[in-house]
């Protein structure tokens, strides 16, 4: 109780400049906590080896909503990805890890369930001059 009265008395004697500084400090603290939360969630969905898994997941979800996918049996759908800035492609072990992550994405499971087809996503890289182009190919096969 005494603490509350003490704080009220201190706030009465604070100048308007000090009040503004306190409000600004509170605002900065709230902004920083929000920023930390957002950065933490983006790190979770960032990706693996620079492959943006959240983008691929969104593309899988969009494909799941399409109705004419059953007509494309035997074909492949290509999802282009941004170029890799380094000129070194992934090793075979890293490629396996990326493909395992692709299989475990929520959007891929949704795509398989919505179209009842055997889908095989493969991650491919092609070395260009100073960059590596990347894409995900989805091979559509019937049961």
Secondary structure, DSSP 8 states (H G I E B T S, - for coil): -HHHHHHHHHHHHS-HHHHHHHHHHHHHHHHHHHHHHHHHHHHHTS-BTTB-HHHHHHHHHHHHH-SGGGGGTT-EEEEEEEEESSS----HHHHHHHHHHHHH-HHHHHHHHHHT-EEEEEEEEEE-SSSEEEEEEEEEE--
